Amino acid sequence: MSTRLPSTGNRDAVLDELADGPELDVLVVGGGVTGAGIALDAVSRGLRTAIIEAQDWAGGTSQWSSKLVHGGLRYLQQLDFKLVSEALRERELLLDSLAPHLVKPVPFLYPITHRGWERPYVAAGIGLYDTLAHVGAKNATMPIQRHLGMKGVKEAFPDIREGSMVGAIKYWDGKVDDARLVLTLVRTAARLGATAITRAKGVSFPQDASGRVSGAVVRDLETGRDRTIRAKTVITATGVWTEKTQDLAGADGGLKVLASKGIHIIVPRERISGESGLILQTEKSVLFVIPWERYWIIGTTDTPYHQELSTPVATSADIDYVIEHANVVLDKPLTRDDVIGTYAGLRPLLQPGTKGDEQSTKISREHTVTEVLPGLIAIAGGKLTTYRVMAEDAVDLALGARAKELPSVTAKTPLLGADGYLPLTRQAAALGAKYGWTEQQVIRMLDRYGSAISEITELVDERPELAAPLQGAPAYLRAEIVHGCTHEGALHLEDLFDVRTRLTWEAPNHGLDAVEEIADLAAEALDWDQPRRDAEVRAYRARCEAQDAAAAIADEPTAAAVRSEVPGVVEAVARTVG
């Protein structure tokens, strides 16, 4: 089986094969972390599986998270020990065996602001958190908590503001590139035989004579062509679009989901002196200050959202809110000039009950999976950390009594790149010497691709000029852009900026310093002519301009309207080329 995802050259053939070939066991609609996890779970049980996504992989919610793999300290306050234990168990699996190349430990400081009662209270909670993480773990990855006075706080975070706390408790959680996790899940499923297609939207769900959903009519958004794909079971994992998807099936009932917007700001790493992250309580949300390789991610907000679902933006008011609350503990206050990027995403908040009276299986307080119609299953809620459990629950429901005969094996299925990752980290210097890279450059690539770095080196062996960094974005190699097209299914320029790299928010000015160079590499890899190449650049520039304009507006509806005026990349390119 190939790990190469379909690209411009073979999408039509792949979609034709799905439409004309044997009936699928499972068709997954939605390519976020939950849908990707379901596709992997299903195909690893031996089921004939396909997954479609209307945008790019992780294009909805999953690429805009706080990028943490964690148990959720706030759930301990609600005494939900089962939920925290489940999430911590999943965190350990990812860190230890499933994706050690993608998920890394990160220390956090939990501030103590009052002397006396607060420290033992917080210590008890985090101590329970650590205990739950270690229960049943053969080799627990995370250290246990440490108590810090102000001297220790200053050592861990020199830029802490005097008087903002009297001490802290240092604890550990996990961080992850969320979009890279989704992409790796999809490629792992593809390696096992699943078919995976982006820019393909389920537009209706036909039923057989008995009223059972028999598959989906899938529209190729690149060409506008519809195909009917037959499947014994369709599982929808469409997040904030859950109710819209159910409506397409003509379901009277189903899950109820509300959208909540969260935004993050990006600040250069050198702007704040600190090695640990911070977790802060605000009146509206939990605010994380998260250290990453070259920058800090600071967020999030938690506000109801009623605008266009596909184009949430960080407004001026959102950005100011995050800066204001971060500055409570920062010795050198941030300003808008320090912010090099922002991003906004929508959380699907699962509402109690269902829209109708159909029988549903309540799996946890965080997610629900239900059979909306015979043959059509919907899942919503949950969190990135527990994607694997959600996927297992959804496929179990699809299989019914057969689930006992075909149990999930994803807890023992390392993701693409995990196998051989650790030995390669010991060989990073030698590998770098061979290709003219520093050891740090190799480590960074290993943390993105794991042992699949061999795909990068194969490209460089064929074309040595691809070993060079991008001139406008030296954190990435030219080979990584080509790899995004040839192996990871990128169809558009924005796919390379959003998911295959994160230049759209981790570099100043949305990474536009590299846009011409990246467009040239993509044009060659994807066989674009000059008009198509130029249209892709114009579409990405227009999107960036709209996001910047929205970020200068405080009012949510007005900001959202400014952003939504810019057409999506498929429509924009079609207008200018076709």
Secondary structure, 3 states (H helix, E strand, C coil): CCCCCCCCCCHHHHHHHHHHCCCEEEEEECCCHHHHHHHHHHHHCCCCEEEEECCCCCCCCHHHCCCEECCCHHHHHCCCHHHHHHHHHHHHHHHHHHCCCCEEEEEEEEEECCCCCHHHHHHHHHHHHHHHHHCCCCCCCCCCCEEECHHHHHHHCCCECCCCCCEEEEEEEEEECHHHHHHHHHHHHHHCCCEEEECEEEEECCECCCCCECEEEEEECCCCCEEEEEEEEEEECCHHHHHHHHHHCCCCCCEEEEEEEEEEEEEEHHHCCCCCEEEEECCCCEEEEEECCCEEEEECCCEECCCCCCCCCCCHHHHHHHHHHHCCCECCCCCHHHCCEEEEEEEEEEEEEECCCCCEEECCCCEEEEEEECCEEEEEECCHHHHHHHHHHHHHHHHHHHHHCCCCCHHHCCCCCCCCHHHHHHCHHHHHHHHCCCHHHHHHHHHHHHHHHHHHHHHHHHCHHHHCECCCCCCCEHHHHHHHHHCCCCCCHHHHHHHHCCHHHHCHHHHHHHHHHHHHHHHHHHCCCHHHHHHHHHHHHHHHHHHHHHHCCCCHHHHHHHHHCCCCHHHHHHHHHC
